[in-house]
């Protein structure tokens, strides 16, 4: 549980700092036999800032809980 807590804390902090990322997709516009026309689009994949905070808090709770069990 301690390892999972550390991973969640790091992931939560990363989610707060990096608010999302862009993904490039290719969409077929026209297909006329041997001739194809494709369009590249950038799509933004993001998450709210509070989601990173929630993930980090859950990680801290797991870390505190695992320390109490070992004590």
matplotlib code that plots the C-alpha trace (Angstrom):
import matplotlib.pyplot as plt

x = [0.0, 2.9, 4.1, 0.6, 0.4, 3.7, 2.6, -0.7, 1.0, 3.4, 0.6, -1.5, 1.2, 1.9, -1.8, -1.8, 1.3, 0.4, -3.2, -3.6, -2.0, -2.7, -3.3, -3.0, -5.6, -6.0, -9.5, -10.4, -12.2, -12.5, -11.9, -12.2, -10.6, -6.8, -7.1, -7.5, -7.7, -6.9, -7.0, -4.9, -6.6, -5.3, -7.5, -7.0, -7.3, -7.5, -8.7, -9.7, -7.1, -9.0, -8.7, -5.0, -5.5, -7.9, -5.5, -2.6, -4.8, -5.8, -2.1, -1.3, -4.1, -2.8, 0.7, -0.5, -2.7, 0.2, 2.4, -0.1, -0.5, 3.3, 3.7]
y = [0.0, 2.3, 2.0, 2.7, 5.8, 7.1, 6.6, 8.3, 11.3, 11.7, 11.2, 13.8, 16.4, 15.7, 16.2, 19.5, 20.7, 19.2, 20.0, 17.7, 16.8, 17.1, 14.0, 14.2, 12.2, 11.7, 11.9, 10.7, 13.6, 12.3, 8.8, 8.7, 5.4, 5.9, 9.5, 10.1, 13.4, 13.2, 15.9, 16.0, 17.3, 18.0, 17.0, 18.2, 15.6, 17.4, 17.0, 19.5, 20.7, 19.5, 15.9, 16.0, 17.3, 14.4, 11.8, 13.3, 13.4, 9.7, 8.9, 10.7, 8.9, 5.6, 6.5, 7.6, 4.4, 2.1, 3.8, 3.3, -0.4, -0.9, 1.0]
z = [0.0, 0.7, -2.9, -4.3, -2.0, -3.3, -6.9, -6.3, -4.7, -7.6, -10.2, -8.4, -8.4, -12.1, -12.8, -11.1, -13.0, -16.4, -17.0, -20.1, -23.4, -27.1, -29.3, -33.1, -35.0, -38.8, -40.3, -43.8, -45.6, -49.2, -50.6, -54.4, -55.4, -55.6, -54.3, -50.6, -48.7, -45.0, -42.4, -39.2, -36.1, -32.7, -29.8, -26.3, -23.5, -20.2, -16.6, -13.9, -11.5, -8.5, -9.8, -9.3, -5.8, -5.0, -6.3, -4.2, -1.1, -1.6, -1.9, 1.3, 3.1, 1.9, 3.1, 6.6, 6.8, 5.9, 8.5, 11.3, 10.5, 10.7, 14.0]

ax = plt.figure().add_subplot(projection="3d")
ax.plot(x, y, z, "-o")
ax.set_aspect("equal")
plt.show()
